[in-house]
Every structure is written in structure tokens, then in C-alpha cells.
Amino acid sequence: MKSEINELAKILKNSDNIVFFGGAGVSTESGIPDFRSADGLYNLSYSHPPEIMLSRSFFDTHTEEFYQFYKEKMLHPDAKPNKAHIVLAELEKQSKLKAIITQNVDGLHTAAGSANVLELHGSIMRNNCMSCDKQYSLDEIIQSHGVPLCGCGGIIKPDVVLYEESLDQRVMTEAIEAINTAEVLIIGGTSLNVYPAAGMINYFRGENLILINKSKTAYDKYADIVINENIGATLFEATQS
Ligand code: ZN
């Protein structure tokens, strides 16, 4: 594993066109559970499975129950950026990293100081009134009782892509463009089996594809370097020399 990290260090040092694509594994090190993993949300006992409770039709028909689940399980206001977020923000400041594409909705890349973050599934940090479009902060959602309501009486909805909803086309286009023009693509903390991750990776035409994930993925055979380790520690180690 040491030689792979040395190899990664060399690649990071020599490139100024790196793109990072990250999944839930990036945030688990900040204490945010991967709700698709065996020990994640899917094992919780609620009235419905999470993919129902986090669907648009459930939001529309069981808004109060949605928010109870959402506030209890999806919001982690005390979570802090970990080494992965911090190293990636640093690489962007050095003009080496061009974009972060994430499937996470926790806003931790932005909290770490990254500017060009493409959030495929939206963000819990943004919320808006469904009637008048007024914006609300995460704090205002947390402090609300029951269903958060706007001053105009409208229901506030988080800017998070729910099941049954389509992804933001602008974000998708920018993400594909970033992948398509990257020299180095680092994929971290995802097994790549969540839509649309796998399809997007196929746009990569660059030099080095690096996969960092605790377990093996179906894409390992296409990667130039595979590191089955903790992502924060790996990125930290590869940028310290
Ligand atoms: Zn309103």
C-alpha cells in the first residue's frame, strides 16, 4: 500500500488538473453514516424504508413524517470536515484541483473552504419556500417545530434531490465537463453503484484514474491505482511530502 501512496503523491505533485469524485465514504469519517451501507440508515426501524421516506411523493403526502425522519437522521449539524475535505480544499487553493463532484448533501466540502463543489444530490444547507422561493438556512430548519413554514405560509423544502426527483441538469453538465477534461480523476468513498456515478466516470479521458475506497469496487480493473484504505488518511499521507 505504501508504494501506491507514493505513486499517488507523485501524480498529485505533477498535475494541475485534478478532479475529485466522492461518495458517502468521504463523510463517514466525519461521523455521518452512509445510509446505503449495512450499518447505515437502511437498517433503521421506521414505518417505511428510507428510500420511501426520502422520496418526493412521501414528502408531498407525509410532510410531517418526512421532516421527523429528515431532522433525526439526515442532519448532522455538529459534523466537521475531516482530513479528506481539508486536503482537497488545500489542493484547490494550490490551483491543482479543478472541481469536486460529490454525492453527499452535508455541505462539508464548502465548510472546508472548497469553492468549486458540484453537489449532484443537492445540499441540506440550502432550503427554500415552495411558494415564494425565499431562502432558509439549515439552522432555521433545525429550529423549526414540525414542518418548517415560510412567513408566507408556504412549506419549506430542502434543496436535496429526493428519490423520484431528477438531478439538476446544470450540475450534471458541469460535472461531466469536469470529468471529461480532467487529467487526473480521484474517485473516493464510493462503490460507484449509485446512479449516476458509474455512467459519469465513463466520460474520463485523462491520464490517471485513482480509486480510493475501503472495499473493492467493480471499477478497480479500470483504475491505474487502487487503494483500499481510509480516504482522509490516504489523501493526507499523499500530500505531506
Ligand atoms: Zn414563502
Residues whose N, C-alpha, C, O or C-beta is under 5 A from the ligand:
A	BS01	ZN	C129 S131 C132 D133 K134 C150 C152 G154
